[in-house]
Amino acid sequence: MRSYGKYLFFLLAFIVTLFFSNKVMLQTPAAWIAIVIFAILVILLVYLDNYSSKRLKIVSKLMCLMVFLSLCTVIIYTHENRYSTNEAYAIQMFNSKSFKIKIHGRDYVLTTQNNSFGFSRTYFFNLYRRRGIFYERVNKRVYFIYTRNMHPGKSSIWIFKNTVLKEVHFLQADPKTAFYYQTVN
């Protein structure tokens, strides 16, 4: 009788990863490539486990390691971090939230994360736009706002509009998320 523990582990870890992933980052080409590679490696692992040769047992153990590493890649590319955006450090935007906004009538998704340390708060923003079936980051560098001795009661969208987009007067946010930290995915 075969043990299905490793398959269950990889399946549960994959489901948890998708559940906690950033919904915008999940719709990027790099995330889809990582997911496809993970699926192919899991299929190969199942295929190799059906044979009982000693040589294939070693290959099967190596394949388990490759599946685990590909799962780590899925985690990396479904969250905003240095590897997925080429900009933000992992601690800055790993747990970012997404908001649908319109700028001059065009649809965008704003991802935001704020970190508080003592008497200061740092805000990080990225702006994404849909290109075909995938999202593409619009800004070349992460928007970074540092406030000291001030913790505004406004939402991240309000801060983005009044600090980053000072000259843009046609910013519309989803009314459900305009003044709260609730996400729209």
C-alpha positions in Angstrom: 0.0 0.0 0.0 1.3 3.4 -1.0 1.5 6.4 1.3 -0.4 9.4 0.1 1.0 11.7 2.8 3.3 13.7 0.6 0.6 14.2 -2.1 -1.7 15.5 0.6 1.0 17.8 2.0 1.7 19.3 -1.4 -2.0 19.7 -2.2 -2.8 21.4 1.1 0.2 23.6 0.9 -0.7 24.6 -2.6 -4.3 25.4 -1.6 -3.2 27.4 1.4 -0.7 29.3 -0.8 -3.5 30.2 -3.3 -5.9 31.2 -0.6 -3.4 33.6 1.0 -1.9 34.9 -2.2 -2.4 38.4 -3.6 -5.2 38.2 -6.2 -3.4 40.7 -8.5 -0.1 38.9 -8.3 -1.9 35.6 -8.9 -2.9 37.0 -12.3 0.7 37.8 -13.5 2.6 35.7 -16.1 5.3 34.8 -13.6 2.8 33.4 -11.2 1.1 31.3 -13.9 4.4 29.9 -15.1 5.3 28.9 -11.5 1.9 27.2 -11.0 2.2 25.3 -14.3 5.7 24.1 -13.4 4.5 23.0 -10.0 1.6 21.1 -11.6 3.9 19.4 -14.1 6.3 18.4 -11.4 3.5 16.9 -9.2 2.3 14.9 -12.2 5.8 13.6 -12.8 6.1 12.7 -9.1 2.9 10.7 -9.2 4.1 9.0 -12.4 7.5 8.1 -10.9 6.0 6.8 -7.7 4.0 4.2 -9.6 7.3 2.4 -10.4 9.2 0.5 -7.7 12.7 0.4 -9.0 15.4 1.4 -6.6 16.9 3.9 -9.1 13.5 5.5 -9.5 13.0 5.8 -5.7 16.1 8.1 -5.6 14.7 10.1 -8.5 11.4 10.2 -6.7 13.0 11.7 -3.6 14.8 14.3 -5.8 11.5 15.0 -7.5 9.9 15.7 -4.0 12.6 18.3 -3.4 11.9 19.8 -6.8 8.2 20.0 -6.1 8.8 21.6 -2.8 11.1 24.2 -4.4 8.6 24.9 -7.1 5.9 25.4 -4.4 8.3 28.0 -2.8 8.5 29.6 -6.2 4.7 29.8 -6.4 4.7 31.5 -2.9 7.3 34.0 -4.1 5.5 34.9 -7.3 2.0 35.2 -5.8 3.0 37.8 -3.3 4.7 41.2 -3.8 8.3 41.0 -2.9 11.8 41.7 -4.4 11.6 38.8 -6.8 8.1 39.3 -8.1 8.3 43.1 -8.6 12.1 43.6 -8.8 11.7 46.4 -6.4 10.1 46.0 -3.0 11.8 44.0 -0.2 9.9 40.9 1.0 9.0 42.5 4.4 7.6 45.6 2.7 4.8 44.4 0.5 4.5 40.6 1.1 1.0 41.0 2.7 -0.3 43.8 0.4 -4.0 44.5 -0.2 -5.6 45.3 -3.5 -8.1 48.1 -4.4 -9.8 48.7 -7.7 -9.5 52.4 -8.8 -10.0 54.5 -11.9 -7.6 57.2 -13.0 -8.9 59.4 -15.9 -11.6 56.7 -16.6 -9.0 53.8 -17.0 -9.2 50.8 -14.7 -6.3 50.1 -12.4 -5.6 48.0 -9.3 -3.7 49.6 -6.5 -1.8 47.3 -4.2 -0.8 48.8 -0.9 0.9 47.9 2.4 1.8 50.0 5.4 4.2 49.3 8.2 4.3 51.1 11.5 7.5 51.4 13.6 7.3 53.5 16.7 6.2 57.0 15.7 6.5 56.6 12.0 4.5 54.8 9.3 5.7 53.8 5.9 3.3 53.3 2.9 4.2 51.3 -0.2 2.1 51.3 -3.4 2.2 49.6 -6.7 -0.2 50.3 -9.6 -1.3 47.5 -12.0 -3.2 47.5 -15.2 -4.7 44.6 -17.1 -2.9 43.7 -20.4 -4.8 40.9 -22.0 -5.5 38.3 -19.5 -2.6 39.2 -17.1 -1.9 42.2 -14.9 1.2 44.3 -15.6 2.8 46.7 -13.2 2.5 50.3 -14.4 5.0 52.1 -12.1 8.7 51.4 -12.7 9.6 52.0 -9.0 7.5 51.3 -5.9 5.7 54.4 -4.6 7.1 55.0 -1.1 5.6 57.5 1.4 7.1 58.0 4.9 5.2 59.9 7.6 6.5 60.7 11.0 4.6 61.4 14.2 1.4 61.0 12.2 -1.0 58.1 11.8 -3.7 59.4 9.5 -7.2 58.0 9.9 -7.7 58.0 6.2 -7.4 54.9 4.0 -4.5 53.9 1.8 -6.3 55.1 -1.3 -6.8 58.6 0.2 -3.1 58.7 1.0 -2.2 57.5 -2.5 -4.5 60.1 -4.1 -3.3 63.1 -2.0 0.5 62.3 -2.0 1.4 60.4 -5.1 -1.3 61.6 -7.5 -1.5 65.3 -6.4 -2.1 66.5 -9.9 -4.7 63.9 -10.8 -8.2 65.2 -10.2 -10.1 62.3 -11.8 -9.3 59.4 -9.4 -12.3 57.3 -8.6 -12.3 54.5 -6.1 -14.8 51.7 -5.5 -17.1 53.3 -2.9 -16.9 50.2 -0.8 -13.1 50.6 -0.4 -12.6 54.4 -0.7 -12.3 55.0 3.0 -11.7 51.6 4.6 -9.0 48.9 4.5 -11.3 46.4 2.9 -10.0 44.7 -0.2 -11.8 44.3 -3.5 -10.5 41.2 -5.4 
